[in-house]
């Protein structure tokens, strides 16, 4: 414990007071700093400035052990610490935009205090929830000379504390990530405040991670409530429906489907989402989240088309056509729709998918393909090498259906590859490469 750092925590609200008490419990020497004397007095009296189960006795124990104290003096807080965590609030402005005035003020105060402190290196860790790009801008505005002189390092450390279980969440986090100001930055200066499971990310990625988590939680709540309203209108106990839904931890409560890539398709999702939203409307049940799914999916395909257009070539080669790897199902296939839309815009389109043979398509699958892409058989190619050598295509890869060594030998500077789903190794064999969502 003797080697753990001294930490100043700016903002003794919910996140700051919990972080202060828990880092002190870990063995750090912690100095809380807040502009409100009442919060400082609470800490110094062994009292919690906010209501959270178990927080007040923990503060009292750490105060008595000499590992926790508080002040209203930012200069003293920085002087007596190696790391400063910024945990002040980021409320909404009247417009709904984020109000960063408190983070701006605290960052400026810390920067001035570091300049007065002298030559010692200081780490600044933003923990206030901010939109991607905020930490870098704040660093540029207030810490430029200190960064240039190597006197500070900057990080973003998102918090995932739930009210009512914050202490348990801090001690045993379900997710922990640290955003690095520059790729390859070391986390040694702040190792004492991190967890064993903390994973490094880009600064902006860590900022977005916090919002992605909260948006996902909000989506789950809204989705459950919309299913609840539809169920209520039909006389169905939707709590039982959702209880059964959550039993499936292979597809529903899992990582499945949570990877950016191809728009959803296939024989089930498009028709079932459409049918459910139409029934909700017929029941006069407001279900705006369900209503938005088709629109969101369509906009994602539009984004892919925009990337193809931006690549510049009028020749496009699709690697993968079926909606899912290992199948020849073209119903609802986003890649088939992409091919049809590009042909309507006078692009030359070629398709390579070893799983798809028009003569083997039957039933609804054959009818869908014939209706949307009647010239399919003339667009399919088998010999990729000759196609690539003779062309200057934009290559849209939606599934790993070709040999990487062949692609390495055949792709040249005249080919631009758009990777839709993250084909492992594809970036290494393409001279010009981009991911659809990265």
N, C-alpha and C positions, 0 to 999 in steps of 0.2 A: 504493500500500500504506500510505502514511502516514495515510490517513483511516480505515483499518479499526479497529474497536473493540477495546478490551481486554475479555477474556472470562474469567470464572472458571467452572470446571467442577467441580461437586460430585458426587463419586463417580468413582473412577478404576478401575472395573471394565471390563467389555467395551465397553459403549457409551461411557462417559466417556473412557477412554484413547484409543480410536480417534478420537472427536470432537475431543479436545484436540490430538492430533498433526495431524489433517487441517486444523483451523482455523488452527493455527500455520503449516502449509504454505501456506495461503491468504494469510497475511500478518498475521493477528490476533496480538496479544500475549495469550498464554494462561497462566492460573494454574490448575493443577489443585489440588483440595482433597479430602482424604480423611481419615477418622478413623483409618485404619490406617497407621501410620508406614512399614511395609514398602513399601506401594504408592508412597508419596511418595518414599521413598529410591530405589526403582527408577527413577522418572521422573527424579529429579535426578542419577542416575548414568548416564542415557542408556540405560536398560534398559526393556523392556516388562513391565508387571505381569501381563500375560496373554499366552497364546500366540496369535499371529495373523500370518500370513505378511506380511512387509514392515514390520510395525509398529515393531520395535526399531530398525532403521536410520533410519526416519523420525523417531522420537523423538530419536535421537542428533543428527541433522542440525539439528532445530529447537531442541534444547537449546543446541547450539554456536552457532547463529545468534542466540541470545538471545530467541527468541520463545516459549519454553516453559520453565516451571518449576512446582514443586509445593510445597504447604505443608499442614500440619495445622491452620492457624489460619484459621477462617472469617471473622473480622473483617478480617484482612489481605487475604484473597482478595477480599472485597466492596469494601474500600476502594480497591484497586488495579484495579478493573474497572468497566466500564459495563454489562455484561450478565452475569447469572448463569444458567448452564444446570444444571438439576437432573437428574442421570443416575444416581441411586442405585437400588438394587434394590427391586423390589416382589414379594417372594416370596409363595407360597401359605401361608395358615394351615393348621392341622390340618383345619379344616372344608372347605378348598378355597377359602375366600374370600380376597380380596386383602389382604395385610398392608402397610399404608401407614405403619408406624411410622417408617421411615427417611426417607420423604418429609416426614412431619409434622415430624420433628426438624430436618431441613435447612432447610425453609421457615421455621421459627421462628428458626433461627440467622441466616439471611439477612435476615429482617425486622429483627431486633435490630441486625445490623451496618449496615443501611441507616439506621436511626434514629440510630446513632452517627456515621455518615458525614457527615450534614448535609443540605443542601438539594439536592444534585445528584440529577438523575433517574436511576433505575436500572431496567433491564428484567429481568424474571424469566421464564425460559423453562423450563417443565416438559418434560422429555424422557423421564422414567420412564413406563413403560406403566401407565396407570391407566384404570379404568372411567369412562364418561361421567358428568360431574358432579363428579368428584374434584377437578380443578384449581380449579373455581369455589368449591367448599366450602373447600379449603385456603386460597384467597385470602381468603375471607370470615373464616375463623377466625384467620388470622395477619397479614393485610395490609390489613385494613379501613381503618385510619386513614391508611395510606400511599396507598391508592387514592383515598380521599376528598380527600387533599391534593394529588393529582396527582404524587406523588413516584415512583410505580412504574407500569409497564405490565406486563401479564401475558399470556403466550401458552402454547400447547401445541404442541410441535413433534415429532410422532411420528418414530421412527427405523425404518428398514427395512434394517438391516445384517445380512448373512448371514455367519455364521462361516466363515472360510476365504476370503472375498472382500470383507471389510468395507471395505478401503481403496478398492477399485474402486467399491463401492456408494456410498461417501460422495462420491467425486470425480465420479461420473457416475450420479446416482440414477435409478432407474426410476420413482420416485414421490416427490414432495415436497409437503407441505401444511403450512400454519401455522394453528393455531386462534386466533381473536381473542376477547378477553374481552368486547368489545362490538362489535356490528356497525358497521363503518366505522372501527374503530381503524386507525391507520397502522402500517405495518411499518418505517418509517424507522429507529426506534431499534435494530432488530436486522437491518437490511438486510445487514450485513457477514457474518452467519452463514448467510444464506439462499442458495438456488440460484436461477438464472435461471428455473427451471421451477416454483418454489414457488407454490402457489395458496392464497389465503386461504379459510378456512372458519369456521363457528361453532366455538367452543371445544369443545363436546360432540361435534360432528360429527368433529372431528379426533381426539378420543379414541376414538370408535367406529370410525373408519377403521382404526386399528391393529388392533383386535380383528377387524374384518371381514376384513382381509387374512390374519391368522393363522388364523382359522376357515376361510377359503376354502382355504388351503394344507392344513390338516388334513383338510378334506373331500376334496380331491383325492387325498391319500395314502390315506385310508380307502377311497375309491371304487376306486382302482386296485387296492388289495389285495383288495377284495371280488370284483371282476371276476377277479382272479388266482386266488382260491380256487374260484370257479365254474368257470373254465377248467380248472384242475388236476383237478377232479372229473370233468370231461368229456373229459380227455385232450387239451385244447387249449392251445397255447402262448399264454397271455394277454399275454405281453410283446409279441408280434407284433400282437395285437389292439389293444393300447393304443398301440403305435407307429403303426398305421394311423389310429387315432382322432385322434392328435395331428397328423396330416398335414392335417386339415381345419381351416384357420385362418379360415374364413368363419363356421362355426357353433360348432365345438367349442372351439378355443383362440382366443376372441374375446370381444367385448363382448355378443354375441348371447345372449339369455335372461337377462342379468344386470341387469335393471331391475325393481325391485319393482312389482307390479301385479296383473293378473288371475291367479287360480290356473291352473295348466297344464290343458290340455284337448285337444280334437281327436280325430281318429280313431286316432292312433298312441300318444302318450305314455301315456294311462291304461291301455290294454290291454297295451302292451309292458312297462311297469313291473310291472303285475300278473303277467304271464306269467313274467317273469324271477324275481321274488321267489318265486313258487310253485315254479319249477324248483329254485331254491336250497334251498328247504325240502325238496323231494323228494329232493335229493342229500345232505341232512343237512349243508348248508354254512351256517354262520352268516354272515348278511349284514344286520346290523342297520341299516346306513345305507340300503340298498335298501328294507328293510322299512319304514323310517320315511317314505319319500317320499309314499306315499298318505295317511298320517296327517297329515303336515305340510301337504299340499295341502288336505285337508279342514278343517284348523284355520284356514287362510287364508280360506276361504270363510266359516267361522263368524265370523271377525273382520269381514268385510264386512257380514254380516247384523247383527252387533252395532252397527256404525256406522249402518245403516239404522234399527234400532230406537231408537238414541239420538237420532236426528234428530226423532222424535216424531210425524211425520205417518203416517196410515194409508194415504195415497195415494202410490204409487211409480211413477215413470216411468223406464224403462230406455232409455238411448240406446246402442244396440248390443246385439245378441243372439248373433250368430255368434261362434265362439271366436276368430276372427282377422279383422282388417279386410280387406275386399275379397272375402270369400267368404260363402257361405250355409251353410257346414258347421256344423251344430248338434250333432254328435256330441261328447260330452264337454264341451260348452260350460258354463263356470261361470256365465254370465249366465242361461242357460236353467235351470240348477239353482237359481239364486237366485230366479228368477221362480216356479218350482214350490214352493220352500220358503216364499216369502212368501205365496203363495196359500193354502197349507195353514195359515198363521197368520192368515188372514182379512184380509190386506191387499188393497187394490184395486191392481191392477197394469196398467200400460199399457206398450207397447213400441214404440219407433221404430227400425227398421233397414231402410234402403232396399235392402239386399242380400238381404233375406229375404222371399220370397213363397211361402206354403204350397203354392200350386198348382204351383210349380216344383220342390218337394222330391221326390226319388225315392229308391228303394232303401233302404239302411241309414239314410241321413240322414232320410228321411221316417218310417221306423219308429221311430227314436230319438225324434224330435220328438213323434210321436203317443203314444208310451208315457209320456214324461215330462211333456209339456205338451199334452194333447189339445185344449185350448181356444185354442191359439195364434192361430188366425185371428181370433178375436174380440178378442184383446188388442192386435193390431197397429194402430198409428195412423199416418196420413200427415200430417195437418195439425197440426204441432206448435204453431203459434201459438194456435189455438183451444183446444187441450188445456191449454196452460200458462196462458192467460188465465182459463180457467174453473176451474182447480184450485189446490191448495195442496200440491203434490207435493214429496217427496224425489226429486231427480233423480240417478240413478246412471249416470254416463257412462263407458262402457268403450271407446268408440272415437269418433273425430271423424266423426260421420255427420249433422251438422246445421250450418247456416250460423251463424257466430258473431254476425253482425249481427242475425239473427232472434232468437237467444237473448238478446242484449243488450236488445232491445226487449221481450222477453216475460218474462224472469225478473225477479221482484220480491222483496221482503223475505219473502214467504210461501213462497218456494222455497229449499230447501237442496240444494246440489249436492255430491255425493260423486264426486270424480274418481278413477277406478280406475288409470289408466295415464299420467296426466300429459299431458292434451290441451293443447297450446300455446295460450295466449290465453284459455282457459276461466275461469281465475281472475279475469281482468280484466272479464268480462261478468257474473259472478255476484255478487250482493250478499252471499250467504251461501255459503261455499265451504270445502271441506276435501279434502285428498288422502287416499287410503286409507293410504298409507305415509309421508306427510309433513304 
